[in-house]
């Protein structure tokens, strides 16, 4: 086991001894909104729309001079439209059949496109300028056989095994640059579980979302992310949130701390894979650290 592994694990356990730490999401909330009106979609539309951020109708795209990307698919937004209908009803007093106007609501829908599927129209989401961290960028560039990394959904971070794709909000949507890298590293560790890499997930990728196995996988991803943060020399900036996330998932495993050590071993293998390291390189690093 590497020296970095021991340092990170010790720090996590020390933080946990201080009591429960609240996890703080690193990026702002960006629910689905209409690009032009800036009004958020509500009700069932929040569930119907697959991503957070900005959506436009086909007409709005045309009016703003944008272009819909080839192969892009629209999504549906529903709304109730009032209309008046003439109905025949029996007058309760006279018994006569009379015609009356009745206000009704009819369910309608229209198609919208997510901004990531549109060219030529810039996002208007509020962003912060962050300078990239060189050591963290080196880790990303050095990850051979890496999955696609996208920033299409500004409201969520996830890894999809079937498509072998990572999504995280872009840098400018994070409150600080350190949480951006920590979040991205978390998803990168998940991606090492793909069958073509370390094979923690089965071919169809469905099994990782079982209760216990999924909890362990989340521990692996967050401990691995903490190790990568240590390699990028930003761990002091992320340790509290790393620990808070680990505490939250450890609850799903009845707070059995032995799972941390099980997950840490698998996290080390994932980190080594991302860094492209073999055992001899790891042993050499340990020897160098002993003499620092």
C-alpha atoms as an extended CHARMM CRD file, in Angstrom:
* protein
*
       292  EXT
         1         1  UNK       CA              0.0000000000        0.0000000000        0.0000000000  PROA      1               0.0000000000
         2         2  UNK       CA              1.3630000000        3.4500000000       -0.8880000000  PROA      2               0.0000000000
         3         3  UNK       CA              2.4560000000        6.1390000000        1.5440000000  PROA      3               0.0000000000
         4         4  UNK       CA             -0.1540000000        8.4900000000        0.0910000000  PROA      4               0.0000000000
         5         5  UNK       CA             -2.8000000000        5.8540000000        0.8290000000  PROA      5               0.0000000000
         6         6  UNK       CA             -1.7510000000        5.7660000000        4.5080000000  PROA      6               0.0000000000
         7         7  UNK       CA             -1.5940000000        9.5550000000        4.8530000000  PROA      7               0.0000000000
         8         8  UNK       CA             -5.0270000000       10.0940000000        3.3350000000  PROA      8               0.0000000000
         9         9  UNK       CA             -6.6660000000        7.2850000000        5.3010000000  PROA      9               0.0000000000
        10        10  UNK       CA             -5.2140000000        8.5480000000        8.5650000000  PROA      10              0.0000000000
        11        11  UNK       CA             -6.4380000000       12.0780000000        7.9000000000  PROA      11              0.0000000000
        12        12  UNK       CA             -9.9270000000       10.8690000000        7.0200000000  PROA      12              0.0000000000
        13        13  UNK       CA            -10.1700000000        8.8530000000       10.2430000000  PROA      13              0.0000000000
        14        14  UNK       CA             -8.8840000000       11.8350000000       12.2660000000  PROA      14              0.0000000000
        15        15  UNK       CA            -11.5530000000       14.0570000000       10.7340000000  PROA      15              0.0000000000
        16        16  UNK       CA            -14.2580000000       11.4850000000       11.4690000000  PROA      16              0.0000000000
        17        17  UNK       CA            -13.2950000000       11.4670000000       15.1390000000  PROA      17              0.0000000000
        18        18  UNK       CA            -14.3390000000       15.1330000000       15.3260000000  PROA      18              0.0000000000
        19        19  UNK       CA            -17.9660000000       14.1460000000       14.7690000000  PROA      19              0.0000000000
        20        20  UNK       CA            -20.3770000000       14.3860000000       11.8730000000  PROA      20              0.0000000000
        21        21  UNK       CA            -19.4360000000       16.8860000000        9.1670000000  PROA      21              0.0000000000
        22        22  UNK       CA            -22.1260000000       18.2540000000        6.8240000000  PROA      22              0.0000000000
        23        23  UNK       CA            -21.4780000000       17.6710000000        3.1280000000  PROA      23              0.0000000000
        24        24  UNK       CA            -21.6560000000       20.8120000000        0.9860000000  PROA      24              0.0000000000
        25        25  UNK       CA            -22.3810000000       20.5780000000       -2.7330000000  PROA      25              0.0000000000
        26        26  UNK       CA            -19.5470000000       22.2930000000       -4.5750000000  PROA      26              0.0000000000
        27        27  UNK       CA            -21.5910000000       23.8390000000       -7.3690000000  PROA      27              0.0000000000
        28        28  UNK       CA            -24.6270000000       26.0850000000       -7.4290000000  PROA      28              0.0000000000
        29        29  UNK       CA            -28.1570000000       24.9140000000       -8.0860000000  PROA      29              0.0000000000
        30        30  UNK       CA            -29.0350000000       25.1220000000      -11.7840000000  PROA      30              0.0000000000
        31        31  UNK       CA            -32.5150000000       23.6610000000      -12.3430000000  PROA      31              0.0000000000
        32        32  UNK       CA            -33.9730000000       23.5880000000      -15.8730000000  PROA      32              0.0000000000
        33        33  UNK       CA            -35.0050000000       27.0480000000      -17.0680000000  PROA      33              0.0000000000
        34        34  UNK       CA            -36.1280000000       28.6730000000      -20.2940000000  PROA      34              0.0000000000
        35        35  UNK       CA            -33.1550000000       30.4140000000      -21.8820000000  PROA      35              0.0000000000
        36        36  UNK       CA            -35.1400000000       33.4510000000      -23.0740000000  PROA      36              0.0000000000
        37        37  UNK       CA            -37.5870000000       34.0880000000      -20.2330000000  PROA      37              0.0000000000
        38        38  UNK       CA            -35.1710000000       32.8440000000      -17.4980000000  PROA      38              0.0000000000
        39        39  UNK       CA            -38.1990000000       31.2800000000      -15.8080000000  PROA      39              0.0000000000
        40        40  UNK       CA            -37.6230000000       27.8690000000      -14.1940000000  PROA      40              0.0000000000
        41        41  UNK       CA            -39.7320000000       24.9360000000      -15.2950000000  PROA      41              0.0000000000
        42        42  UNK       CA            -41.8980000000       23.6100000000      -12.4770000000  PROA      42              0.0000000000
        43        43  UNK       CA            -43.9630000000       20.6040000000      -11.4730000000  PROA      43              0.0000000000
        44        44  UNK       CA            -43.6960000000       17.4910000000      -13.5760000000  PROA      44              0.0000000000
        45        45  UNK       CA            -41.5620000000       19.3260000000      -16.1440000000  PROA      45              0.0000000000
        46        46  UNK       CA            -38.6110000000       19.1530000000      -13.7580000000  PROA      46              0.0000000000
        47        47  UNK       CA            -38.8690000000       15.3570000000      -14.0060000000  PROA      47              0.0000000000
        48        48  UNK       CA            -39.5200000000       15.3260000000      -17.7460000000  PROA      48              0.0000000000
        49        49  UNK       CA            -36.4090000000       17.3510000000      -18.5890000000  PROA      49              0.0000000000
        50        50  UNK       CA            -33.2420000000       15.2790000000      -18.4150000000  PROA      50              0.0000000000
        51        51  UNK       CA            -30.7500000000       18.0150000000      -17.5310000000  PROA      51              0.0000000000
        52        52  UNK       CA            -30.4390000000       21.1610000000      -15.4800000000  PROA      52              0.0000000000
        53        53  UNK       CA            -29.6940000000       24.5040000000      -17.0970000000  PROA      53              0.0000000000
        54        54  UNK       CA            -31.0410000000       26.2750000000      -20.1510000000  PROA      54              0.0000000000
        55        55  UNK       CA            -33.6080000000       25.0640000000      -22.7030000000  PROA      55              0.0000000000
        56        56  UNK       CA            -34.9540000000       26.6990000000      -25.8580000000  PROA      56              0.0000000000
        57        57  UNK       CA            -37.8420000000       26.0250000000      -28.2210000000  PROA      57              0.0000000000
        58        58  UNK       CA            -37.0780000000       25.5080000000      -31.9110000000  PROA      58              0.0000000000
        59        59  UNK       CA            -38.4560000000       28.9710000000      -32.6640000000  PROA      59              0.0000000000
        60        60  UNK       CA            -36.2740000000       30.5850000000      -29.9930000000  PROA      60              0.0000000000
        61        61  UNK       CA            -33.2070000000       28.8620000000      -31.4690000000  PROA      61              0.0000000000
        62        62  UNK       CA            -34.0620000000       30.2750000000      -34.8970000000  PROA      62              0.0000000000
        63        63  UNK       CA            -34.7610000000       33.7620000000      -33.5700000000  PROA      63              0.0000000000
        64        64  UNK       CA            -31.3990000000       33.8760000000      -31.7800000000  PROA      64              0.0000000000
        65        65  UNK       CA            -29.4820000000       32.6170000000      -34.8020000000  PROA      65              0.0000000000
        66        66  UNK       CA            -28.4820000000       29.2860000000      -33.3080000000  PROA      66              0.0000000000
        67        67  UNK       CA            -28.2490000000       25.8480000000      -34.8850000000  PROA      67              0.0000000000
        68        68  UNK       CA            -29.4280000000       22.5400000000      -33.4780000000  PROA      68              0.0000000000
        69        69  UNK       CA            -26.6710000000       19.9300000000      -33.5750000000  PROA      69              0.0000000000
        70        70  UNK       CA            -27.0930000000       17.0050000000      -35.9390000000  PROA      70              0.0000000000
        71        71  UNK       CA            -28.7040000000       14.0840000000      -34.1660000000  PROA      71              0.0000000000
        72        72  UNK       CA            -29.9100000000       16.1670000000      -31.2050000000  PROA      72              0.0000000000
        73        73  UNK       CA            -33.2470000000       15.0930000000      -29.7530000000  PROA      73              0.0000000000
        74        74  UNK       CA            -35.8560000000       17.3930000000      -28.3110000000  PROA      74              0.0000000000
        75        75  UNK       CA            -37.5350000000       16.9540000000      -24.9390000000  PROA      75              0.0000000000
        76        76  UNK       CA            -41.1250000000       17.5990000000      -23.9420000000  PROA      76              0.0000000000
        77        77  UNK       CA            -42.5510000000       20.3050000000      -21.6910000000  PROA      77              0.0000000000
        78        78  UNK       CA            -46.2260000000       20.0770000000      -20.7430000000  PROA      78              0.0000000000
        79        79  UNK       CA            -48.6910000000       22.7710000000      -19.7140000000  PROA      79              0.0000000000
        80        80  UNK       CA            -52.4100000000       23.2300000000      -19.1860000000  PROA      80              0.0000000000
        81        81  UNK       CA            -54.1850000000       25.5610000000      -21.6180000000  PROA      81              0.0000000000
        82        82  UNK       CA            -57.6210000000       26.9560000000      -20.6940000000  PROA      82              0.0000000000
        83        83  UNK       CA            -60.3990000000       26.9760000000      -23.2570000000  PROA      83              0.0000000000
        84        84  UNK       CA            -64.1170000000       27.5980000000      -23.3150000000  PROA      84              0.0000000000
        85        85  UNK       CA            -66.5280000000       24.9180000000      -24.4490000000  PROA      85              0.0000000000
        86        86  UNK       CA            -70.2640000000       25.1340000000      -25.0670000000  PROA      86              0.0000000000
        87        87  UNK       CA            -71.9910000000       22.2910000000      -23.2210000000  PROA      87              0.0000000000
        88        88  UNK       CA            -75.6250000000       21.2730000000      -22.8880000000  PROA      88              0.0000000000
        89        89  UNK       CA            -76.8150000000       20.8480000000      -19.3150000000  PROA      89              0.0000000000
        90        90  UNK       CA            -80.1320000000       20.4170000000      -17.5780000000  PROA      90              0.0000000000
        91        91  UNK       CA            -81.2820000000       23.4670000000      -15.6650000000  PROA      91              0.0000000000
        92        92  UNK       CA            -81.8560000000       22.2230000000      -12.0940000000  PROA      92              0.0000000000
        93        93  UNK       CA            -84.7610000000       24.6370000000      -11.5880000000  PROA      93              0.0000000000
        94        94  UNK       CA            -86.7140000000       24.2590000000      -14.8350000000  PROA      94              0.0000000000
        95        95  UNK       CA            -85.5160000000       20.8830000000      -16.0380000000  PROA      95              0.0000000000
        96        96  UNK       CA            -84.8870000000       22.3730000000      -19.4740000000  PROA      96              0.0000000000
        97        97  UNK       CA            -81.7510000000       21.5710000000      -21.4980000000  PROA      97              0.0000000000
        98        98  UNK       CA            -79.7580000000       24.7480000000      -21.9050000000  PROA      98              0.0000000000
        99        99  UNK       CA            -76.4130000000       25.6350000000      -23.4500000000  PROA      99              0.0000000000
       100       100  UNK       CA            -73.7370000000       27.0690000000      -21.1670000000  PROA      100             0.0000000000
       101       101  UNK       CA            -70.1120000000       28.1070000000      -21.4750000000  PROA      101             0.0000000000
       102       102  UNK       CA            -67.7770000000       25.9410000000      -19.4400000000  PROA      102             0.0000000000
       103       103  UNK       CA            -64.1260000000       26.7140000000      -18.6640000000  PROA      103             0.0000000000
       104       104  UNK       CA            -61.9300000000       23.6520000000      -19.1240000000  PROA      104             0.0000000000
       105       105  UNK       CA            -58.2180000000       22.8850000000      -19.0540000000  PROA      105             0.0000000000
       106       106  UNK       CA            -56.5500000000       20.8010000000      -21.7220000000  PROA      106             0.0000000000
       107       107  UNK       CA            -53.0620000000       19.3090000000      -21.4340000000  PROA      107             0.0000000000
       108       108  UNK       CA            -50.7070000000       20.5120000000      -24.1640000000  PROA      108             0.0000000000
       109       109  UNK       CA            -47.0050000000       20.0410000000      -24.8130000000  PROA      109             0.0000000000
       110       110  UNK       CA            -44.1860000000       21.5650000000      -26.8010000000  PROA      110             0.0000000000
       111       111  UNK       CA            -40.6380000000       20.5540000000      -27.6690000000  PROA      111             0.0000000000
       112       112  UNK       CA            -37.4790000000       22.1210000000      -26.2570000000  PROA      112             0.0000000000
       113       113  UNK       CA            -33.7510000000       21.5770000000      -26.8190000000  PROA      113             0.0000000000
       114       114  UNK       CA            -31.0560000000       21.7080000000      -24.1590000000  PROA      114             0.0000000000
       115       115  UNK       CA            -28.3910000000       24.3540000000      -24.7410000000  PROA      115             0.0000000000
       116       116  UNK       CA            -25.6990000000       21.6620000000      -24.9990000000  PROA      116             0.0000000000
       117       117  UNK       CA            -27.4690000000       20.4660000000      -28.1740000000  PROA      117             0.0000000000
       118       118  UNK       CA            -27.3470000000       23.9290000000      -29.7450000000  PROA      118             0.0000000000
       119       119  UNK       CA            -24.5130000000       25.7270000000      -31.4980000000  PROA      119             0.0000000000
       120       120  UNK       CA            -24.0550000000       29.4730000000      -31.7540000000  PROA      120             0.0000000000
       121       121  UNK       CA            -25.8860000000       30.5160000000      -28.5690000000  PROA      121             0.0000000000
       122       122  UNK       CA            -23.7760000000       31.1740000000      -25.4450000000  PROA      122             0.0000000000
       123       123  UNK       CA            -24.9000000000       30.2330000000      -21.9460000000  PROA      123             0.0000000000
       124       124  UNK       CA            -26.1150000000       33.0170000000      -19.6670000000  PROA      124             0.0000000000
       125       125  UNK       CA            -25.5950000000       31.0860000000      -16.4410000000  PROA      125             0.0000000000
       126       126  UNK       CA            -23.5540000000       32.9950000000      -13.8780000000  PROA      126             0.0000000000
       127       127  UNK       CA            -19.9870000000       31.6920000000      -13.7600000000  PROA      127             0.0000000000
       128       128  UNK       CA            -16.8210000000       32.3720000000      -11.7780000000  PROA      128             0.0000000000
       129       129  UNK       CA            -13.4060000000       32.6410000000      -13.3930000000  PROA      129             0.0000000000
       130       130  UNK       CA            -11.0730000000       29.9640000000      -12.0010000000  PROA      130             0.0000000000
       131       131  UNK       CA             -7.4590000000       29.3220000000      -12.8660000000  PROA      131             0.0000000000
       132       132  UNK       CA             -6.7620000000       25.6390000000      -13.5710000000  PROA      132             0.0000000000
       133       133  UNK       CA             -4.4820000000       23.7810000000      -11.1560000000  PROA      133             0.0000000000
       134       134  UNK       CA             -1.4790000000       22.4390000000      -13.0420000000  PROA      134             0.0000000000
       135       135  UNK       CA             -0.9170000000       19.2650000000      -11.0110000000  PROA      135             0.0000000000
       136       136  UNK       CA             -4.5990000000       18.3420000000      -11.2080000000  PROA      136             0.0000000000
       137       137  UNK       CA             -4.6050000000       18.8900000000      -14.9690000000  PROA      137             0.0000000000
       138       138  UNK       CA             -1.5690000000       16.6090000000      -15.2920000000  PROA      138             0.0000000000
       139       139  UNK       CA             -3.5320000000       13.8220000000      -13.5870000000  PROA      139             0.0000000000
       140       140  UNK       CA             -6.4220000000       14.2870000000      -16.0180000000  PROA      140             0.0000000000
       141       141  UNK       CA             -4.1560000000       14.3170000000      -19.0800000000  PROA      141             0.0000000000
       142       142  UNK       CA             -2.2450000000       11.2870000000      -17.8290000000  PROA      142             0.0000000000
       143       143  UNK       CA             -5.3330000000        9.0910000000      -17.4860000000  PROA      143             0.0000000000
       144       144  UNK       CA             -4.9530000000        6.7630000000      -20.4630000000  PROA      144             0.0000000000
       145       145  UNK       CA             -8.0030000000        5.0310000000      -21.9140000000  PROA      145             0.0000000000
       146       146  UNK       CA            -10.1340000000        7.6500000000      -20.1210000000  PROA      146             0.0000000000
       147       147  UNK       CA            -13.8910000000        8.0190000000      -20.6570000000  PROA      147             0.0000000000
       148       148  UNK       CA            -15.4330000000       11.0620000000      -22.3210000000  PROA      148             0.0000000000
       149       149  UNK       CA            -15.7290000000       13.9950000000      -19.9050000000  PROA      149             0.0000000000
       150       150  UNK       CA            -18.6460000000       16.3220000000      -20.6270000000  PROA      150             0.0000000000
       151       151  UNK       CA            -20.1140000000       19.4140000000      -18.9770000000  PROA      151             0.0000000000
       152       152  UNK       CA            -23.5310000000       19.1780000000      -20.6250000000  PROA      152             0.0000000000
       153       153  UNK       CA            -25.5850000000       19.0160000000      -17.4410000000  PROA      153             0.0000000000
       154       154  UNK       CA            -24.7600000000       21.9750000000      -15.1610000000  PROA      154             0.0000000000
       155       155  UNK       CA            -26.7830000000       20.5760000000      -12.2830000000  PROA      155             0.0000000000
       156       156  UNK       CA            -25.3240000000       17.1170000000      -11.7040000000  PROA      156             0.0000000000
       157       157  UNK       CA            -22.1600000000       15.0220000000      -11.4900000000  PROA      157             0.0000000000
       158       158  UNK       CA            -22.2860000000       11.3690000000      -12.5270000000  PROA      158             0.0000000000
       159       159  UNK       CA            -20.6480000000        8.5220000000      -14.4350000000  PROA      159             0.0000000000
       160       160  UNK       CA            -22.7040000000        6.3720000000      -16.8310000000  PROA      160             0.0000000000
       161       161  UNK       CA            -21.1840000000        2.9240000000      -17.1960000000  PROA      161             0.0000000000
       162       162  UNK       CA            -23.1520000000        1.8950000000      -20.2920000000  PROA      162             0.0000000000
       163       163  UNK       CA            -22.0210000000        4.9680000000      -22.2430000000  PROA      163             0.0000000000
       164       164  UNK       CA            -18.6470000000        5.2670000000      -20.4980000000  PROA      164             0.0000000000
       165       165  UNK       CA            -19.1350000000        8.9950000000      -20.0160000000  PROA      165             0.0000000000
       166       166  UNK       CA            -18.5710000000       11.3960000000      -17.1030000000  PROA      166             0.0000000000
       167       167  UNK       CA            -20.5580000000       14.5650000000      -16.5790000000  PROA      167             0.0000000000
       168       168  UNK       CA            -19.6720000000       17.3250000000      -14.1280000000  PROA      168             0.0000000000
       169       169  UNK       CA            -20.6980000000       20.9810000000      -14.1210000000  PROA      169             0.0000000000
       170       170  UNK       CA            -18.0100000000       23.1260000000      -15.7230000000  PROA      170             0.0000000000
       171       171  UNK       CA            -15.3740000000       24.8750000000      -13.6000000000  PROA      171             0.0000000000
       172       172  UNK       CA            -17.1010000000       28.2530000000      -13.5280000000  PROA      172             0.0000000000
       173       173  UNK       CA            -20.2130000000       26.8380000000      -11.8590000000  PROA      173             0.0000000000
       174       174  UNK       CA            -18.2370000000       25.7030000000       -8.8030000000  PROA      174             0.0000000000
       175       175  UNK       CA            -17.7460000000       27.9730000000       -5.8180000000  PROA      175             0.0000000000
       176       176  UNK       CA            -14.0660000000       27.0590000000       -5.7130000000  PROA      176             0.0000000000
       177       177  UNK       CA            -11.7600000000       25.2640000000       -8.1160000000  PROA      177             0.0000000000
       178       178  UNK       CA            -10.7070000000       22.6470000000       -5.5500000000  PROA      178             0.0000000000
       179       179  UNK       CA            -14.2130000000       21.1730000000       -5.3270000000  PROA      179             0.0000000000
       180       180  UNK       CA            -14.3480000000       21.0090000000       -9.1280000000  PROA      180             0.0000000000
       181       181  UNK       CA            -11.3180000000       18.7370000000       -9.2390000000  PROA      181             0.0000000000
       182       182  UNK       CA            -12.4350000000       16.7130000000       -6.2160000000  PROA      182             0.0000000000
       183       183  UNK       CA            -15.8370000000       16.0950000000       -7.8560000000  PROA      183             0.0000000000
       184       184  UNK       CA            -14.2570000000       15.2040000000      -11.1840000000  PROA      184             0.0000000000
       185       185  UNK       CA            -11.7640000000       12.8720000000       -9.4960000000  PROA      185             0.0000000000
       186       186  UNK       CA            -14.6790000000       11.1140000000       -7.7520000000  PROA      186             0.0000000000
       187       187  UNK       CA            -16.3260000000       10.3530000000      -11.0950000000  PROA      187             0.0000000000
       188       188  UNK       CA            -12.9790000000        9.3670000000      -12.6180000000  PROA      188             0.0000000000
       189       189  UNK       CA            -12.4830000000        6.7550000000       -9.8890000000  PROA      189             0.0000000000
       190       190  UNK       CA            -15.9790000000        5.4310000000      -10.6700000000  PROA      190             0.0000000000
       191       191  UNK       CA            -14.9530000000        5.1050000000      -14.3130000000  PROA      191             0.0000000000
       192       192  UNK       CA            -12.0790000000        2.7680000000      -13.4280000000  PROA      192             0.0000000000
       193       193  UNK       CA            -14.7060000000        0.1790000000      -12.4910000000  PROA      193             0.0000000000
       194       194  UNK       CA            -15.7320000000       -0.2140000000      -16.1530000000  PROA      194             0.0000000000
       195       195  UNK       CA            -15.2800000000       -3.7760000000      -17.5050000000  PROA      195             0.0000000000
       196       196  UNK       CA            -12.5710000000       -2.5850000000      -19.9190000000  PROA      196             0.0000000000
       197       197  UNK       CA            -10.5430000000       -1.1150000000      -17.0290000000  PROA      197             0.0000000000
       198       198  UNK       CA            -10.4830000000       -2.6900000000      -13.5390000000  PROA      198             0.0000000000
       199       199  UNK       CA            -13.8030000000       -4.5090000000      -13.9180000000  PROA      199             0.0000000000
       200       200  UNK       CA            -15.5230000000       -3.6630000000      -10.6270000000  PROA      200             0.0000000000
       201       201  UNK       CA            -18.7870000000       -3.4240000000      -12.6080000000  PROA      201             0.0000000000
       202       202  UNK       CA            -20.3850000000       -6.1830000000      -14.6290000000  PROA      202             0.0000000000
       203       203  UNK       CA            -20.7590000000       -5.8600000000      -18.3830000000  PROA      203             0.0000000000
       204       204  UNK       CA            -24.2600000000       -4.3280000000      -18.2300000000  PROA      204             0.0000000000
       205       205  UNK       CA            -23.3010000000       -1.9030000000      -15.4430000000  PROA      205             0.0000000000
       206       206  UNK       CA            -26.5820000000       -2.4320000000      -13.5820000000  PROA      206             0.0000000000
       207       207  UNK       CA            -25.2000000000       -4.1140000000      -10.4710000000  PROA      207             0.0000000000
       208       208  UNK       CA            -23.4370000000       -1.0630000000       -9.0030000000  PROA      208             0.0000000000
       209       209  UNK       CA            -26.7310000000        0.4620000000       -7.9390000000  PROA      209             0.0000000000
       210       210  UNK       CA            -27.5730000000       -2.2720000000       -5.4510000000  PROA      210             0.0000000000
       211       211  UNK       CA            -27.7890000000       -0.9760000000       -1.8750000000  PROA      211             0.0000000000
       212       212  UNK       CA            -24.6570000000       -2.4030000000       -0.2510000000  PROA      212             0.0000000000
       213       213  UNK       CA            -22.4760000000       -2.6760000000       -3.3590000000  PROA      213             0.0000000000
       214       214  UNK       CA            -23.3790000000        0.8680000000       -4.3710000000  PROA      214             0.0000000000
       215       215  UNK       CA            -22.4870000000        2.2160000000       -0.9190000000  PROA      215             0.0000000000
       216       216  UNK       CA            -19.0870000000        0.5240000000       -1.0980000000  PROA      216             0.0000000000
       217       217  UNK       CA            -18.5120000000        1.8720000000       -4.6000000000  PROA      217             0.0000000000
       218       218  UNK       CA            -19.2250000000        5.3920000000       -3.3380000000  PROA      218             0.0000000000
       219       219  UNK       CA            -16.6440000000        4.8950000000       -0.5750000000  PROA      219             0.0000000000
       220       220  UNK       CA            -14.1260000000        3.7050000000       -3.1700000000  PROA      220             0.0000000000
       221       221  UNK       CA            -14.7940000000        6.7240000000       -5.3710000000  PROA      221             0.0000000000
       222       222  UNK       CA            -14.5120000000        9.3020000000       -2.6010000000  PROA      222             0.0000000000
       223       223  UNK       CA            -11.4290000000        7.7910000000       -0.9510000000  PROA      223             0.0000000000
       224       224  UNK       CA             -9.8510000000        7.5440000000       -4.3990000000  PROA      224             0.0000000000
       225       225  UNK       CA            -10.7630000000       11.1660000000       -5.0960000000  PROA      225             0.0000000000
       226       226  UNK       CA             -9.1060000000       12.1770000000       -1.8210000000  PROA      226             0.0000000000
       227       227  UNK       CA             -5.9410000000       10.3310000000       -2.8460000000  PROA      227             0.0000000000
       228       228  UNK       CA             -5.8790000000       12.0930000000       -6.2100000000  PROA      228             0.0000000000
       229       229  UNK       CA             -6.3960000000       15.4230000000       -4.4310000000  PROA      229             0.0000000000
       230       230  UNK       CA             -3.3410000000       14.5790000000       -2.3190000000  PROA      230             0.0000000000
       231       231  UNK       CA             -1.3340000000       13.8730000000       -5.4910000000  PROA      231             0.0000000000
       232       232  UNK       CA             -2.4830000000       17.2530000000       -6.8350000000  PROA      232             0.0000000000
       233       233  UNK       CA             -1.4950000000       18.9440000000       -3.5390000000  PROA      233             0.0000000000
       234       234  UNK       CA             -5.0160000000       20.2530000000       -2.8900000000  PROA      234             0.0000000000
       235       235  UNK       CA             -6.1130000000       17.7590000000       -0.2340000000  PROA      235             0.0000000000
       236       236  UNK       CA             -6.0250000000       20.3370000000        2.5780000000  PROA      236             0.0000000000
       237       237  UNK       CA             -8.7230000000       22.2450000000        0.6680000000  PROA      237             0.0000000000
       238       238  UNK       CA            -11.0300000000       19.2470000000        0.1750000000  PROA      238             0.0000000000
       239       239  UNK       CA            -10.5410000000       16.9870000000        3.2080000000  PROA      239             0.0000000000
       240       240  UNK       CA            -13.6340000000       18.1170000000        5.1280000000  PROA      240             0.0000000000
       241       241  UNK       CA            -15.9860000000       17.5780000000        2.2130000000  PROA      241             0.0000000000
       242       242  UNK       CA            -14.2810000000       14.2780000000        1.3340000000  PROA      242             0.0000000000
       243       243  UNK       CA            -14.8030000000       13.0810000000        4.8970000000  PROA      243             0.0000000000
       244       244  UNK       CA            -18.3990000000       14.3290000000        5.0390000000  PROA      244             0.0000000000
       245       245  UNK       CA            -19.2710000000       12.3730000000        1.9010000000  PROA      245             0.0000000000
       246       246  UNK       CA            -17.6120000000        9.2190000000        3.2550000000  PROA      246             0.0000000000
       247       247  UNK       CA            -19.4970000000        9.5850000000        6.5540000000  PROA      247             0.0000000000
       248       248  UNK       CA            -22.8050000000        9.8740000000        4.7030000000  PROA      248             0.0000000000
       249       249  UNK       CA            -22.2770000000        6.6330000000        2.7690000000  PROA      249             0.0000000000
       250       250  UNK       CA            -20.8100000000        4.8120000000        5.7430000000  PROA      250             0.0000000000
       251       251  UNK       CA            -24.1900000000        5.2520000000        7.4420000000  PROA      251             0.0000000000
       252       252  UNK       CA            -25.6740000000        3.0200000000        4.7450000000  PROA      252             0.0000000000
       253       253  UNK       CA            -23.2660000000        0.3350000000        5.9870000000  PROA      253             0.0000000000
       254       254  UNK       CA            -24.2510000000        0.6850000000        9.6700000000  PROA      254             0.0000000000
       255       255  UNK       CA            -21.1910000000        2.8870000000       10.3250000000  PROA      255             0.0000000000
       256       256  UNK       CA            -18.9520000000       -0.1680000000       10.1260000000  PROA      256             0.0000000000
       257       257  UNK       CA            -15.5230000000        1.4350000000        9.6950000000  PROA      257             0.0000000000
       258       258  UNK       CA            -13.9990000000       -1.7990000000        8.4400000000  PROA      258             0.0000000000
       259       259  UNK       CA            -15.6220000000       -1.0090000000        5.0920000000  PROA      259             0.0000000000
       260       260  UNK       CA            -13.3260000000        2.0420000000        4.8380000000  PROA      260             0.0000000000
       261       261  UNK       CA            -10.2600000000       -0.2040000000        4.7770000000  PROA      261             0.0000000000
       262       262  UNK       CA            -11.8760000000       -2.5480000000        2.2400000000  PROA      262             0.0000000000
       263       263  UNK       CA            -12.7950000000        0.4060000000        0.0170000000  PROA      263             0.0000000000
       264       264  UNK       CA             -9.3840000000        2.0350000000        0.4890000000  PROA      264             0.0000000000
       265       265  UNK       CA             -7.5970000000       -0.9810000000       -0.9660000000  PROA      265             0.0000000000
       266       266  UNK       CA             -9.7600000000       -0.8640000000       -4.0880000000  PROA      266             0.0000000000
       267       267  UNK       CA             -9.4190000000        2.9140000000       -4.2430000000  PROA      267             0.0000000000
       268       268  UNK       CA             -5.6180000000        2.5360000000       -4.2830000000  PROA      268             0.0000000000
       269       269  UNK       CA             -5.8410000000        0.2080000000       -7.2920000000  PROA      269             0.0000000000
       270       270  UNK       CA             -8.0960000000        2.7240000000       -9.0470000000  PROA      270             0.0000000000
       271       271  UNK       CA             -5.7100000000        5.5940000000       -8.3110000000  PROA      271             0.0000000000
       272       272  UNK       CA             -2.7500000000        3.5750000000       -9.5900000000  PROA      272             0.0000000000
       273       273  UNK       CA             -4.7000000000        2.8580000000      -12.7790000000  PROA      273             0.0000000000
       274       274  UNK       CA             -5.4940000000        6.5450000000      -13.3320000000  PROA      274             0.0000000000
       275       275  UNK       CA             -1.8810000000        7.5400000000      -12.6770000000  PROA      275             0.0000000000
       276       276  UNK       CA             -0.6010000000        4.7420000000      -14.9030000000  PROA      276             0.0000000000
       277       277  UNK       CA              1.5860000000        3.3830000000      -12.1210000000  PROA      277             0.0000000000
       278       278  UNK       CA              2.9320000000       -0.0960000000      -11.5860000000  PROA      278             0.0000000000
       279       279  UNK       CA              4.0960000000       -1.7190000000       -8.3260000000  PROA      279             0.0000000000
       280       280  UNK       CA              7.7800000000       -0.8790000000       -8.8210000000  PROA      280             0.0000000000
       281       281  UNK       CA              6.9850000000        2.8150000000       -9.2600000000  PROA      281             0.0000000000
       282       282  UNK       CA              4.8470000000        2.7410000000       -6.1140000000  PROA      282             0.0000000000
       283       283  UNK       CA              7.6500000000        1.1310000000       -4.1070000000  PROA      283             0.0000000000
       284       284  UNK       CA             10.1190000000        3.7200000000       -5.3960000000  PROA      284             0.0000000000
       285       285  UNK       CA              7.7960000000        6.5520000000       -4.3330000000  PROA      285             0.0000000000
       286       286  UNK       CA              7.4950000000        5.0520000000       -0.8430000000  PROA      286             0.0000000000
       287       287  UNK       CA             11.2870000000        4.9100000000       -0.5100000000  PROA      287             0.0000000000
       288       288  UNK       CA             11.6100000000        8.5350000000       -1.6150000000  PROA      288             0.0000000000
       289       289  UNK       CA              8.9660000000        9.6370000000        0.9080000000  PROA      289             0.0000000000
       290       290  UNK       CA             10.8050000000        7.8880000000        3.7220000000  PROA      290             0.0000000000
       291       291  UNK       CA             13.8090000000       10.1310000000        3.1640000000  PROA      291             0.0000000000
       292       292  UNK       CA             11.9300000000       13.4320000000        2.8350000000  PROA      292             0.0000000000
